[in-house]
Amino acid sequence: MPEVPSVIFLQIPVETSDVEAGATDDSSSRKGPFPGARIVQWGPGAADKVATLTEGFAAVGRFDLSFDGRKILFAGRRRDESYSAILEMDIDRRTARRVTREPRRYREAVYLSPIYRFDEDRPHRLIAFTADAEPFGVPVLFTCRLDGSDVRPITHTPSAVRSPYLLSDGRIVFSLMAGGPGGASPSAVEALYTVFADGADVFPFAAPHAPPARRSMTTELPDGTVVYVESRDPDPLDGGRLVTVRRVRSLSTRRVVPGTTEGFYHSPSGFDDRTILVSYRASGAESYGIHLLDLESGRRTLLFDDPRYDDLFARVRRPRTPPAGRSTNVRSDDQPAYLYCLDVRITRDGADAAHPPSRARRVRILTAVPTLAVSKKNTAEQQERTGFASAPDPNDHGARGVALAEAPIYEDGSFYLQVPAAVPLRVETIGENGEVLQRMRSWFWVMPGESRGCIGCHEDRERTPPDRHVLALRNPPFVVPPLSSVVRRPAK
Amino acid sequence: MREGVMQETGPSETLLQAPLDADLRPLQRKAKGTGVPRNSAREESRRLKPAARYTETRSIPKPPARDMKRMPGPWQRFRASCKARLPRCLWGMLVMLAGSDCLTFAQSPAESLPLFVGQERCRSCHASHGSAQPCSLHRISRHAESFTALRRPEAVSIAALSGVVEPPVRSRYCLECHATGAEEGPRWWQATFHAEDGVQCEACHGPGSLHVEHPARTASPYSNRPLIRRGSRQRCTECHQPLPSHREVLERGFRLAPEDEQYKTPVNLAVRPDGRRLYIALERADRVSVVDIPNGRVIREIPVGRRPHGITLDPAGRTVYVTCRLSDEVWAIDAETGDVRWRLPVGRDPHGVVVTRDGKRLFTANTGENTVSVVDVARRKVVKRLIAGQGPWDLALSDDGMRMLVTNIRPNPGVFRAPPVSEITEIDATTAVVARRFSVDGANMLQGVAFVPGTRTALFVLHRTKNLVPITRLQQGWVITNGLGILHEDGRIDQVLLDEPVAAFADPTDIAISADGRKAFVSGGGVDEIAVVDVAALLKFVENGSDESRSEILPNHLGSAHRFVRRRMAVPVNPRGLAFDPVRETLYGAAALADSIFAVDAAGEAVRTIPLGGPDRITPLRRGERLFHSAAVTFGRQFSCRSCHPDGHINGLTFDIEADGLGLHPVDNRSLRGILDTAPFKWNGGNATLARQCGPRLAVFFTRLLPYSSEDLDDLVHYIATIERHPNRYRRRDGLTPAQRRGKMIFERTVDNAGRAIPISERCTFCHAGALKTNRQQVVVDTAMWFDAPLPVPRDLFNADEYGDLGNYVYVDTGTPSVPFDVPQLENLPETAPYLHNGAARTLEEIWTRFNMVNHHGRTGDLTRRQFNDLIAYLKSL
């Protein structure tokens, strides 16, 4: 067995895991903070003895290790406090400071690389965290500075976001429920997406249209291999099998790690080039223990196991190279956002003789509203005023789509829109007779000041744009009105 | 098919002076015909045209007969005889006819153009007629010391930051402010003139030979052109303005480090057929290094011309040929002894070089003049110049020695805002004629090229730049993609990408193929890597694709590289030229910014390095150079500064940058050579300094990673400032030609051909002033087009197919608001096409013939064809 340096991990009492698994509120079980849990440090010579870092905390969640290996960042609640916060702790001094100030239901937190905004004088170091937010009541990914200021939501979707992880190229990979708040059902699809620290350029990372499963707990190895957990079987903590992709071609290099289809694997993290630290629980076993796993052979070596706890999120305590930072022109909320498409006819979908993309004449832009916010009256009113129907989506359990506008598609297949910023958006191409030719399967968003370009509709994600000066960009953008001008909220 | 011998594009040397002579006739007639005293006429003229007070026009007295006798030359004699015999009105008509090109007079133009006489000649009169004070002041002023200032040690550092490569006392750019008559050149200096006297009287008052000959007059008897110019404040400010290069040295203390002159910068290399010697072109050191391969040691360095680039050996391995970019030569060196056998001027900015299989002919790719020179080795003579594409770069000869391919780095001039189309030029090596021209659609920066041994298929490296798509994101290859081109035997061209998503292979520079044809090695200059390509897998991959796939999908797909790229291996900094040694089955590569050679075994596994003896210390300037050539500053390592600025120059493309609106404000790429003193930057002049231009703004809108640290930015800016100006090949060593000199007078004219004063703002010199020919301000010259206007763009001005006639769009739309643009420097203009802020003008001439219909971009509408040609000839000489 290789020499193991100091390891930090999370211990969740087994009873708590079971109780939380039965809770109706799915989010608390999978995203924490976990009541009674603690973050501990374990050294190789310490046998079964661990040092508790989070004395005095009633609940703690998944943590992230700082780039210098001296601090941890986590969501937690002290025993004498009624709500949780994101905290940063000096590991050696055991002193924790509160990072966030607003009362929210905080879940997880990760360190980010610095970001430079065009309207600021210098780059600032950031963290990202997930916390429940309105209007959909699901966890949303936020960023803020290390002092807790400048809090900004960077995901805008009706679906739950969890398990953020910073890739070595500076992108944040996260899990996104395609089914909204009710996505915990066995049939839900949870895929991995990436976004930059400014919230721009959300892009599928792995399994966006894969069979139903939950995908989370991503980690990257030094050689660019990304490992995540794919959970199909019921497990209170979302354990499952391990899957690898290459960071540079994540959509096309999926591989199940051999030997990991039996039992439950949880929270992998890099150990060396081909070995990872991972928590494992055999089927029927009570708790997770920490193992070393060879990714090539699938061979496991037990490192630590306390049967009273699920030992999870193990990380080797050592410094690491901070990923590249980000410069952005995403600014304040009053900046317009733009969306343009080079050619809606570029698609990887199979030819549909009845609905060829070449027949697309208009593009319909929809936004999501919480299901309760759309009354029949409003829908009828909206249809009467705009001629657009609200488009209910069977996949959305907590939200439904509301059409904002229909914009023209030019002869070369291009369109150019000014869209409401930082709201969920979905696009449909419409034929001459009003028929829907293609419909996006997931929500996306455009940040204020961002100009988002698309190559086509459902195009091959590894395809680069054709070098064309498209007709749409020779004209001003079509202005898509905000939701407030289309639908009125029901009176309370 | 274009083929033929390159001709000098300068205009005829026997042009007529008469149109200028006719300029003031109407004004003179008015003054005389109305009976108004001449002074009153002048005052009236000034009152009606406020700008005219700057024109220095004069009512001209009738020349005395003795003056006529002094004027030599047939043209003067002809005019004198006409004047004596013809009535004044008839003479005027004749001159007008001459001005409209109806007449041509044989005359040596040099005889009618004034020469510089020198301050002593001025003093000989002005010291004794009560006007000695200016001369006295000059002698005690710093103007007299300005030339000697160029000999101070700081001058070298200032010159370096100005992109000047020669000693300051020989640099035209330095001398234009530190001396007199430098722009015109020694050809126009009389024996009494000495440039060493610094800034003399004639710096402000113009060359004085005619004034000396006719001291009583202020203007030519037959021309509105003053014999001596009145000094103006504008003339002072042309030089007396704070230049960043001077500030950096004199105020901030920048100095070149001794090591900056000691770096080697190997760029290309060649292996002797016996596999025992390696010959390396050291660009920075101006030398060729000889490495003994078995011992892995440098055994000799041979001084050659300025900036050696391409290098090759004859088939017998006896002679090394190396092209020298800045001295426009090819050098022949004895491979064994290192003796220089001969050197020969071949063409402007030669890069690639190749020898035919029989060793009798040598071909050089002349990047600066878009030609390929054919050299008869035995006669040591350029026997032909073949027209290539834009910026010919590298050459490759087929196994049978019959077929030669030439890559070109810039796309051919085409329809505005259409995808770039570059050219592979095929030359029949036996007859030295252009056989075919292949279009490589959507590609640019075609550099290294090599034939697959045993076949007639060739591979070449390329960029696929998305210059028509707004630069809004970097994921998915939205800015520049990097790849390989395959030229099949049947002439079909395939393109594939070496990039992967978020892991680009930036700046593929050269390619070498193993002797068995199974592996191709590509150097990635921006990522410090070598890609090992399985040639058979590559060919099979593309040949299995459908026609649509090969034309539309494969050239734009980031997911195909894994099918044929077997490895990407790290090598020392900035790999460029490659050569494969068939004897040892080893690839050698030049790591330009590591001053070393690396060797890779045929299996593409092990890498070892051979140091070439450069300094161990990395100076700030060298750090800046590394930053410039590194794609690590870009998300996904997609491109480096060099990707758009090869050799610090341009890639010939127009880009759509997000900050000023999507689809709007396309901007032409500008050269970085000698750029520091041309501040402000950007086409709208929005960035006052290079640090601002390359700072946060670059990061936010281009690279999308963190901005450079202040230390990195300083180093990068200093490196960019030192990017060398290239010698202007349209300028003779002894100065301007007569045609260029006449063009200069048109450039500086103050009245048009009809005698009307040209408003100051419409004079060339108002904007294009000083040594760099820029007043460094933003001006409106109505070159804006409708897509440069602020939003909303009028929809009715939009053509579904193309932009149509851009010139019409400019002026038909009366609602087009005026948009100011930065006044660009006029530096080596023939090499900076296309022109205007958006690259709409494909040639220099088009700037005025298509885009200056209202004469706001200089008063050119009245120019005769010959005057116009003179003007173009002068502009090319800058």
Interface residues (C-beta under 8 A of the other chain):
Chain A: S113 P114 Y116 F118 P123 D169 G170 R171 A200 D201 F203 G224 R247 V248 R249 S250 L251 S252 A324 G325 R326 S327 T328 N329 Y338 Y340 L342 E411 Y416 E450 S451 R452 G453 I455 D460 R461 E462 R463 T464 P465 P466 D467 R468 H469 V470 L471 A472 L473 R474 N475 P476 P477
Chain B: R417 A418 P419 P420 G442 R464 T465 K466 N467 L468 V469 P470 T472 R473 Q475 Q476 G477 W478 T481 L497 E500 P501 V502 A503 E552 I553 N556 H557 L558 G559 H562 F635 G636 D656 E658 A659 L662 G663 P696 R697 A699 V700 F701 T703 R704 L705 L706 P707 F787 L791 P792 V793 R795 F798 A800
